[in-house]
Amino acid sequence: MTKNKLLLFHPALAPYRIDFFNELNSYFETTIYFNYGNVRDQKFNQSRLLEKLDFAPKYLSKGFTIKGRSIRFGVLLKMIKTNPDVIIVSEHSQIAILANFYKIWKGNKVRVYTISDDSIRNSIDRKNIRKWLRKSLTKRLDGIIFNSEKVADWFGENVSPDQKRLVLPIIHDEKKFRNELEKSLGQAEEYKSQYHLKDKKVILFVGRLVSVKNVTTLIKATEFLVTKNWCLVIVGSGNLENELRKEAQESKKTEHIIFTGRLEGEKLNAWFNLADIFVLPSVHEPFGAVVNEALIAGCTVLCSNVAGAQSLIDASNGDLFDSQNPIELASKMDKFLKAKNETNLNTLRENKMPFPFYEKVNFMLKQL
């Protein structure tokens, strides 16, 4: 059976999209172009990521960026050369506009979809040209791929009720990710000894140390904890790192807070294996792919109620909290810290994701 041709344009390769891209490559005859050689605000080890791909990506090397928006040259030529049946683009971008022109030129015989990573808060906050593009392009697209049912429903109620809405959260293939987690169990044992974590409960944050991640509220929340013998581990780097380290030093619980710097791969996965609770305190977060990683590792997750990844949280695996309320966060951390037993690093804990990767991705692919 001949596969349909898919042409995908995406900003850059990140670890949390690899399994999705590989599935697209398996389902279609796929060509994928990236705008950049790396994610602009996080420099991932691209050599390591490329080894995990089942295809050889291409790059739109010519172009420029203006006010955060990528403008690439030669896009229409790539479409003509590839002659795809389906085009997937990212957000309502310059490439989305060109894909729409190409669709019209081909007599609407090409299906064009866009991926939207917006949370409901991001969707509400859209304004000016981004809001206009969303409205004007939407009715011409064949569909939009959202990261949660809630965002898709909001879009249908507030922007375009007739638009085809597909849903695929930003998630890993849990089997592959758990294989990587298993390889890091030895590193987790080393951390346990290095940081004197025996008999301690670990609270984990992973992300950029920038204002929208709201790590200040997490540090402040620890001052209200009633539970003893805990440790807050902050993994990441960013322009607020020195300021946050100073806040931690001035905290009443300073001796319980560890900064590791930015980590990837086995060194990062080891912390997921050690953590009792993972906290995402962001005040602005389109999704928060790290929540999926923490759940696959068996962490209980406390997720900001503005993050798109709240769609992964239910009563069995964590809770949501007001990202501006450190006392509420402390209360919920206490609740789950008291319920936790010491982590056994001989084996992986139970996966706490509410659904499997293939259930979501296969359902979405059949709708393209």
N, C-alpha and C positions, 0 to 999 in steps of 0.2 A: 504494500500500500504506500503510495506516494505521500510524503508529509507536506503540509502547507509550509510556505516560507514565512519566517518571522524575522523582522528587523527591529531591534531594540536599541534605543538611545538612552543612556543613563549618565549621571554626572561622574561617578567614579566607583571603583570596586571597593566594597567594604565587607568585612567578614559575615555580617548578618544578612547579606543578600546572596551569598555564594550558592546555597542549596536551591534557592528559587531560580537563579540563572541556570544552574545545571539541569533542573527539571524542564525549563523552557527549551534548553538545547536537546533534551531527550524527546520531548513531545513534538517539536517542530524542526524543520531545517533552519537553524538559527544563525543569524549574524548579529553580534553585539558590538556597539561602539560606545566608548567612554569619552566624556568631554575632557577629563583630567587624568593624569597619571596617579593621583592619590586624592583622598578626601581632603578638602581644603582646611578644615579645622581639626583634623586628626590624621597624623601621618602614620598609617598602618604599614607594617612590613609587607610590601607588595609581593616580594619574591615568595614569601610563605603562602600568601593568599593565591597567587597564580598557580601554585602547585596543586591546589585543590579544585581547580576548574577542569571541566571535561571538554573545554573548547579553548580556542585561542582568540582572545578578544582583540578588537581593533580600537584605534584612538583617533579622535578628531583633533589633530595636533594644531591646526590653524584656527585662530580666532582670538578673542579677547574677552575680558570681563569688565562690566561697567555697573557700578552700584549693586554689586552682588549678583548680577545676572550674566549668565554665560551666553556669548554670541559666537557661534561656530560657523566656519566657512565650509562649503562643499557638501552640505547636507543633502540638498536636492539631488546632486549627482550620485550620492550613495544610494538614495532611494531608487533612482532610475536604473542604476547598475544592478542592484539586488533584486528588483522587481518582486517585492514581497506581497503576500496575501494579507498579512497582519503587520501593523506597526504599533509598537508600544513606546511611548515617550514619558518623560518625567515632568510632572506638574504642567502648568499652562505657560509654557516657555516659547522661546523663538522657534525651537525645533517642532513644538506642537503646532504652531502656526504653519510652518512649512509642510508638515505632514498633512494638514488639512488641505492646503493648496494641491499637494500631490494627489490626495484622495479625489478631489474635484476633477483634476486633469485626467485621472484614470476612470472617470465616469462612475465614481463611488463604488468601484469594484474592490477597493482596499478597505479593510477594517482598521480603524485607528482608535487606540485606547491610551489613556494617560494614567500614570500612577500618582495618587495624591497621598502624601504622608502626613497631612494635616490632622491634628486633633480637633475636637469641636471648638475649643478656645481659639486655635489658629484660624479655623474657618470663619468664626465670628469676627475676628480681628482683621481679616483681609480688607484692604482698602486701595483706593487709587487704581493704578494700572493693573495690579494683580487681581483686584476684584472685578474690574471690567473684562479682563481677559478670561477669567473663570466663567463669567456670565455669557460672553459672546462666543467663546469656543465650545462650551459645553453642549449646546444644541447641535453642533456639527459632528461631534465625536460619536463613535459607536458605543462607548462606555468609559467608565472611570473605575479604577481599582483602588478601593479604600482600605485602610488598615484595621477598621473595626465596623461592626454592624451599627453602632451608635452614630459614628460619623456619617456613614452611608445614609442612615435614616434622617439625620439632621439635614444633609444635603438635599434629600428628596423633598423635605418639608419646606426648606427655606430658599433653595436655589432653582432646582429643576426637577419637578415631580415625575417627568416622563423619561428622564435619563436612565439608561441601563447602569445599574450599580453592582459591581462585583466586590467581594471582600476577601482580602488575604492579609492577615497580620504579618508583621516583620518578625519571622520566626525561623529557627534552625530546624533541620532534620534532627530530631532528638537522638536517634540511634548513632549518627555520626558524631554529634556533639558529646554524647556520653562516652564514646570511645576516647575522645580527647581528654575528657575529665578523668577517666580512669588512669591515663598515662601520667596525670599530675598528682596522684595520691602520695607518691614518695616525696614530692616537693612540699605537699601540705604537711607531712610529718616533720620536714625540716623547719618549716615556718613555726609549727607548734612548739618546737624546741627553742628555736632562735628568739621568738617573741614571748616565751614563757606563758603559753596559752593553755596549759593543762588546767583543767577544772574551770576555765573561763568560757563565757558565752561570747561569741563574736558577732558584732554588728558590722555590716559591710556596706560601703558606698563605692561605686566604680563610675567614673565619668570625668569630664573636663572640669577643672576648678575655675569656673566662670560664674558670673552672677546668676544666670538663669537656672543653674543647677541647685542653687539655694543651700549649699552645704553649711552656711552660717546657721540656719534654722536647725539642722541636724545636730551640730555641735552644741547649740543652746539647749536642745531637747535633752541631751545627756545629763544636764545639770538637775533635771527633775526626776531622773530615774530612781526608783526605790530599790530595784533589784541590785544585788551585789555581784562582784566577780564577773564583770563584763569588760569588753574591749571594743572600741570603735576603730575600724581599719578604713582609712581613706586612700583609695587607689586612683591616681590620676595626676595630671599637671595642668597648669593654666595660669592666666595672668593674676589670679587671686591667691595663688599658692602661699606666698609669703604672708599675706594678710590673714589667711585661714590658719596658718601655723601659729601666728601671734594670738589669734582668738583662742586656739586650743591651749596655748600656754597660759592664758589668762583665765581659762575655765576652772571651775571648782574641781573638775574631774580630769585635769590635764594629764595625769599619769596613766589614764585609760585610753588615750588617743594616739594612734600610730599613723604616720604618713609614709607611704611606700614609694611615691612617685608613679609615673605611668608604666604600666605593665601590659604585656601581650602574651598570647599563647599559654604554655604550661605554667609560667609564673603567675599569670592572672587566674587561670582555671583552678589553681591550688587554693586560692582564696575563696572561690565559690564552694569548693568542697569543705572548707573550714567554717564558713559562715553559718550561724544559726538563723540570723535575720538579714535580709537585704533591704536597704531603704533607698527609694528614689524620691527625693524631696523637691523636684523641679517646680519652678513657678511658670515655666514655659517649656513644653516638651511635645513635639509632634507625635512621637510614639514612645521611644525608650526601649530599644532592642535588648538592652542589658537585662531587663526584667525577665525576658524569655530565657536567657542564659542562666539566671539565678534559679528560676523555677525548675529547669531541667536538672540542675544540680541538687535539687531537693531543698532549697532554701524556702523559708517562709518570707513573703514579700510584703512590705508596707510601701504602697505606691501613692504618689501625689494624685489628688483627684482631678488634676488638669492634664495629666499625661495620657496619651492615647493608649498606652499599655495597660491602663486600668481595665481594659476589656479582657485581660488574661487573668484577672484576680476574682476569686469567689471565696465563699466562707471556708472552703477546704484548704486554701493555700495562702491566705493572708488577709489584708484589709486595705482600705483606702483612708486617706487622711487629708485634712486641710493643710496645704503646704505653707500657710502663714501662721499655723498654730503649733508652736513647739510643745506646749503642755499636752495637747491631744496626741501628738506624735509620741511623747514620752510615755503616756498612759498605755498606748497600744504596743509600744516596744516592751514595756513591763509585762503586759499580758502574755505575749508570746515568749519572752525570755523565761518566764516562770514555767511555761509548759514544755520547755525543751530539755532533752537529755544530752549528755556528752556525745559529741560526734565520733562515730567509729570510722577510722580512716583505713580500715582493712578492705572496705568495699564501698561502692557508691550508694547513696541514699535513694529513696524512691523518687522518681520523676513526678513533679507536682504540676505540670502543664495540664490544663483542663481538656485538651484535645491534641491529637497527633498531627504532625506536619503534613503527612500525605493526605489525610482527610480533607484538609483545607485547600492544599495546592491542587489536588486532582479535581475537586469540585469547581474551582475557579478556572482551571485550564479548559474544561469541557464547555465553559460558557463563552470563551473567546471566539 
